[in-house]
Amino acid sequence: MASHSQTQRPSGGPDHSPFTVALDAMGGDYGPGEIVPGAIQAARDLGVGVLLVGDEGLVRQALARHSLNGLRLDVVPSQGVIEEMDHPLAAMREKPRASVVEAARLVKAGRAQAMVSMGSTGAAMATSALVFGMLEGVERPAIGGPVLAPLSNAVLLDLGSNVDCRPSQMLGFGAIGVAFARRVQGVHNPRVGILSVGSEEGKGNRQVKEVYHLFKQSSLNFVGNVEGIDVFGDKADVIVCDGFVGNILLKFTEGLGTALARRLAEAASSALPASAMHLLGAELSSMTNAVDLAGGGPLFGVNGIAVIGHGRSRAPSIARAVALAKRAVDFGLVEAMQQELAAIQGQIKREAPEGPP
Amino acid sequence: MASHSQTQRPSGGPDHSPFTVALDAMGGDYGPGEIVPGAIQAARDLGVGVLLVGDEGLVRQALARHSLNGLRLDVVPSQGVIEEMDHPLAAMREKPRASVVEAARLVKAGRAQAMVSMGSTGAAMATSALVFGMLEGVERPAIGGPVLAPLSNAVLLDLGSNVDCRPSQMLGFGAIGVAFARRVQGVHNPRVGILSVGSEEGKGNRQVKEVYHLFKQSSLNFVGNVEGIDVFGDKADVIVCDGFVGNILLKFTEGLGTALARRLAEAASSALPASAMHLLGAELSSMTNAVDLAGGGPLFGVNGIAVIGHGRSRAPSIARAVALAKRAVDFGLVEAMQQELAAIQGQIKREAPEGPP
């Protein structure tokens, strides 16, 4: 397994101020109806403070249904929501006080240490990039993490919107993944692999062949190419791929899990009691939808902690996303990313960006 | 579901000569020990003739353990085996009478109508390409098929060695997939999609964006981009991807199935009897290793039928591979591929190949 015992302490020294999260109360498919119970669960179970950012009336109405005794919960009003269908940058201009933007500003202003949103991934990425800024050496936020846990602890990235990546971007993903594996997962000297169609050097497409040499010469603990099957074989702690491949894999996994659960129910229902089949279906779905299981993933490469979750998240997933955000802050993920990126800076030759950023 | 009722007849007119397969008796992890029982099962259950191509002594020794009464089985001696580790083209020169090469020659000479091998995929591809020749408009063999059945009936290709594909190659995959879906699966007007990271036009990497326009202008029944989750959503009957993505997906699926089965056993073993867990594990493994379940896949784009199976295949999978080869011949797959490729020829602008073929 990828987890080792030597969990490290954050480099910036312990921060004794109580952790507060800025939670986008309007994001996700269910809005305040699920976000507010999630916030309450996080405040109660983790002892964290939660700033609920959203339409004040709606949020207070959802809060009114619960007992808030002793919980650190507050409402910060915002105006408007950036929807999944909106173009993120245009929407930020049109709705400058949208919930996700206000949440990011609370972090920037120091009123919260991290933000969490179940809303549009594009909006959270654009907001984080603009409000927090990018880390040195990174052009655009990446997403990823141990999304296949508990089937695999490997940190996969990019699973998002970075397609046709240049070698320097891929090397950056490696450094960022190492920061996550080292700090959040406590892996001592994370092994980094490139996802490809064969494990030998020279196997792969043009991109992989180019990237291979850069990784080999870098300071990363590079273990070479890994194949699709190796994602589950503990061959690497961090697996780097172009966002085109990663995003297809992520969505493919979700579809496969759902299809397997359905098929298994058909195939075995005569042999097993209904309760057992229900249990199995739920296990299968949750194991292949691990983004939801973990509550979400942190945005990588931005100068602050933003955790984005699945739009379908219910209250428990929202609480888990807050827990992940707290862990990322406690473990100094941003500082760790900065350090790992700085370590590889010398190895990245500055290439001219191709196409618009 | 993708299957429709209008199964079509082969265009070349019915062939009343009894079907005979040339079976590479030396290929696969178990050699004649599993290939021979597989051949016997195929000869008995399907009434087909089987030419077992391999080391005569070893094959006859394996045959001696069985009753062959009334079966059309024969041995064709060959010398040497091309191993998984060999470089296919070099090995073909060094072992010109290797089992897989002799099997292809039997088809070329008309002594068999199709070949089946569980040996090196590279060797089967190189041999088929050289002995059968390529179909007009195709440069290199592709692999694929409904490999995720019964979870999805979509024909996926390329899952093999075609990486950094040019648009014309991708369009060729589309035509080939249509031929398979139409003839072998009986789909009336197969819908063709491109695997990408978003369903909208304009979503994807450079390759997909380029390919999208070519598909849109083609005579294919193009339904646009499909996402990873859509592979299981009956959005397209044929899904085209670069072999880099396809091969990663194929191997990823195998790893995920194995990991899920193991994890499910841990998670549910206390709630379920051991026999039920065993059943579930087997179901899961087989459903995510559908190449093995179908016995294998046909090589696409070559001028003849060659079915290649998993090296780990046991006798029942080998018999299924023979059945698939027979079906491909009965349904006129090669002629159908030729027709579909001819139909798109006008739409393929001749590009200069990049890099060595």
Interface residues (C-beta under 8 A of the other chain):
Chain A: L148 P150 L151 S152 S161 V163 D164 L195 S196 V197 G204 N205 R206 V208 E227 G228 I229 D230 V231 F232 G233 D242 G243 F244 V245 N247 I248 L249 L250 K251 F252 T253 E254 G255 L256 T258 A259 L260 R263 L264 A267 A268 A271 L272 A276 L279 L280 E283 L284 M287 T288
Chain B: L148 P150 L151 S152 S161 V163 D164 L195 S196 V197 G204 N205 R206 V208 E227 G228 I229 D230 V231 F232 G233 D242 G243 F244 V245 N247 I248 L249 L250 K251 F252 T253 E254 G255 L256 T258 A259 L260 R263 L264 A267 A268 A271 L272 A276 L279 L280 E283 L284 M287 T288
